[in-house]
Amino acid sequence: MSTEENTTPDNDLLKEQTFLVEKVFYGLDNKNEGLEADKNYFSEDDFASILLRAEHYGIGIFDMEAYHDGKLFGTDNHEVYRKKSTHPQWYKSAFGKLKRAQKEMVYRADFKVSKKLLDRQE
């Protein structure tokens, strides 16, 4: 009887979070001040770096949120743009629109790292 690697949803989520921290969020400052404790929020410049890194790795971005003074300012998602979550055109356009609307915001997004990419990292 062979032992299979643990592929539970919790384990996959942990792998995804580890990948994001090590490959996408590294060197950036989480601006989570008074917001949801289990989520990462980044300055405009840091979020721009995240988008470049997401594009490099082909990471899906489903939703994007912008906060100003601790309050939700605006949201956007890939379905509005009729693009796949991995298509950089949608998230670059959404980010540009949000940052032109208001300065000094913090941003967060819902990411999806493919199982194929996670498996290549092991």
N, C-alpha and C positions, 0 to 999 in steps of 0.2 A: 504494500500500500504506500503510495507516494504522498508526501505532504505538499499541499498546494499553498502558494503564497496567500496571505490574508487579503482578500479583495472585497471586503465589506464596504458599504458606502462610507462609513466613518473613517476607515483607513484611506480610501480614495480622497476624501475631503482633507484629511491630514496631509497627504502627499501634495495635494493641490496648494494648500496653504503654505507648506514648506517651500514649494517651488516659487510661489509668488514672493515670499519674503526673501529668498536667496537670490532670485534672478530678476525680479521686477522692482521690488520695494527697497532693495539694498541701497544704503547711502542717502536715503531720503528721510525726512522728518515727518512722522505721523502727527498731524495737527488735531488730534482727537481731544478737544477741550470742551467738556460738557455735552458731548454728543454720545452716540451709542458706543459703549465700551468695547464691543467685539468687532468693530469696523474700523477701517483705516481711512483717514481723511488727509488730503495733501494740499499744499499751496498750489497756486497756478503754475509756477515754474516746475515744481516737482511732479505735478500731474502731467505736464507736457512730456517730461522724461518718461513717465510710466506709459504714456500712449506710444512713444517711440519704441520702448522695450516690448510692449504688447504686440506691436506690428512686427518687430523682428522675430518673435517667437510664434506668431500666428495665434495668439491668445484671443479668445472670444470675449467681447465686452457687450453685455446685454443691456444694461441700464447705466446711466450716468446721472449723478445728482450734484447740485451746486448749493452751498450754504453760505449765507451772509449774516454776520452777527449771530451765529448759532441757530439761525432759522432757515428752513428749506427755501431756497430762492427759485430753483427750477430743476426740471428733470427732462430726460430724453432717453429714447431707446432705439435699437436698431430697426424695429418694425416700422417706425415712423418714416424711416429713410428707405424702406423696402430693400434692405441690404442684409447679408449674413452678418452675424455678430463678429466674425473675424475680418470683415471688410473695413479697412482703415478709413475709407471715405466717410462713412457715417459718423464714426466717433471724432474724427478731426473736424468735421462740419459742426457737430453738436457742441464740441468744446469751444470752437471759435465763436459760435453764436452766444454761448453762455458767458464767456469772458468779455465779449464786447458789451453785453447788457449791464454788467456790474463789475467793478474792480474789487480786489481784495477779498475774494471768496475762497473757500476751501471746497475740494472736490472729492468724490468717491465714486466707485463703480462696482458693478457685479461682474466678476470675471469667470471664465470657464477655460481651464487648461485641459486640452485633449488627453485622453488616456494614452494615446500613441506618444505624445510628447513626454508625458510623465514616465512612461516605460523606457524611453530612450535615455532618460537622465539617471537611471539606476545603474 
